[in-house]
Amino acid sequence: MIITVIFFVLLGAVLGAALGYASSVFKVESNPLVDEIEALMPGGQCGQCGVAGCRQAAEAMVRGELNPNACPLGGQGLTQTIADLLGVSVEMGEEDIQWVATVNEAECSGCGRCYKACPFDAIVGATKQMHTVISDVCTGCKLCTQVCAQDCLTMVQVKPDTRTWFWPKPQQPTTASAAA
């Protein structure tokens, strides 16, 4: 019995060391700009930008194949930040409109399609029960409204107020503006 335990402990240590060595030898270097842009993106892998996921979208933006404003969930703030990182200019609209899904509770049958389609887990509810949207988590991606069989999900524009307004991050002064 003790010999078996010692054998498996040694086997685990040897395999762990081999995996650690292999991960350092076969490490794939990535572009730090791609990593930075991916970290800024929502990470829902919703595909609304036309690319399979946020990592692929960040890579396409760095290559110049995708515009910085391709992510509708990120809004103007994300678009401007990515454009600044890439050194490109983008056309910005008047105001960044935020959308939130709402459920008409009288019509919801609890089919479950909406919460399965939500990549951000903003919809809660059980099968054959009424569902509801957590508005603080909802990004307004509209994926839930596309699969709702009863058309009980609608998108409502969020009016900016003290609870929904997010101030932009402070910008570092450039050397030219700091010297002036």
N, C-alpha and C positions, 0 to 999 in steps of 0.2 A: 504494500500500500504506500509506504513512504517513498519507495523507489519510483512508483508511478507519479506521485506528486512532484518529486524532484525532476523527473524527466519532462513533465509538461511545463514546469516553471522554466527550465533551461530551454526547451523548445520555444516557448513564448518570448524569452529574452533574445534568442538568436534570430527569430523571425522579426521581432521588433527592430533590432539593430539593422537587419537587412533592409527592411522597409524604410527606415530612417536614412540609410546610406543611399538607397535608390531615389528617394525624394530629393536629396541634395544633388545627385548626379544628373537626374533627368528633369530638373527644374526648368520650367519654361519662363523666360523673361518676358514681361509684358510692358507695353508702353505706359509710363506713369500718367500721361495725359488721359489715356483711355480709362485708367483706374480712377482718376479724379472725377472725370465726367460721369462714370458709372455710379460713383458714390453720391453724386448730387441727384441722380434720377430717382423717381419714386420706387422702383424695384418691384412693380406689380406684374411684370412680364405680360402686359395686356395686349401688346401687338398693335396698338392704335397708331403707332408711328409707321407701320408698314414693315417692321422688322420683328423677328421672333421674340427678342428679349432686350432688356436694357443694356446688357453687355454688348450685344451685336449692334444696337443703335449707337452706343458710344464709339465703337470701332468705325462704323460707317460715317459718323460725324467727323472723326479725326481724319479719315481718308478723303473727306469732302464729298461723299456720296449722299449725305443726308443733311438737311438744313438744321441748324440749332433749334428752330421752332417746331420741329417735328413731333415733340412730345406734348400732346394737348393737356395732359394731367399736370405738368410742371408749371404751366402758365408763363406769364411774362418774366417773372423773376428768374426762373430756370433758363429760359431762352436767352436772356441778357447775360447771365453768368456764363453759360456755355459759349456764347458768342465772344465774350471777353477773353475766355481761356483760349479760344481758337484764333483770336485776332481778326475776326470778321465782324461786319456790321449787319444788323438785321432791322427790318422794318417792324416797328412796334405799333400796336393798335392804341386806341384811346384809353381803354381801361381793361384790366384783366377781369373777365367775368367768371365767377366761381359758381359751380352748379352742384346741387346735392339732390340725391334721389329721395323721393317720398313714396310711401305706400298708402294707397287708398284701402284702409282696413276693412271696409264693408265689402270690397270685391276680392280680397285676397283669399284664395282657397288653400294655400299652403303647399303648393305643388313642389317647391324646393328648387326650381330652376334658377331663380334669381340668386340665392346665396351660393349655389354651386358655380355660377358664372362670375361672381365678384372676386377679383384677384386680391382684394384688400381686406376681406372678411368684415366688411362694413354692414352686412345684412345678417340678422340673427332671427332664428325661428326654427321650429321643428316641423317635420312632415305632417301635413294635414292640420297645421296650426297657422295662425296669422304670423306674418313676418314683419319686421320693422328694420329701419335703417338707423345706424349709429352715425349721426350727421358729422360728428367730429372726425370720424375715420373715412367717410365717403369722400372720394376725390372727384366725383362727377364724371367718371369715365364712360358712363351710359351703357356699359355692357349688360347690366341687369335689365334695362328696359327693352333690349333687343330680344331677350329670351322669355320675357313674361308672357304667358299664354292668355292671361285675363286682362292684359293692358291696365293693370292696377298700379304700375310704377310710373311715376312722372318725374321729370327733372325740374327743379325749382331754382331760380337764380337766388344766390345768397347776396343780400345787401351788406356791404362792408360796414361793420360797426366795431365797437371795442372788443367784442368777443371773437370776431372773425378776421380782423385786420392783423397782418403780420408785417412788421417793419423790416425793410431790407437790411442785410448785414452791412456793417460799416465797411467802407472801402479803404484800403491802405493808400496813403498818399504816394503818388509817384515822385521820383526824384526831381522832375522838372517843376511840379507844383509845390513841392516842399521847399525848393530853393527860391521860389518867387516871393 
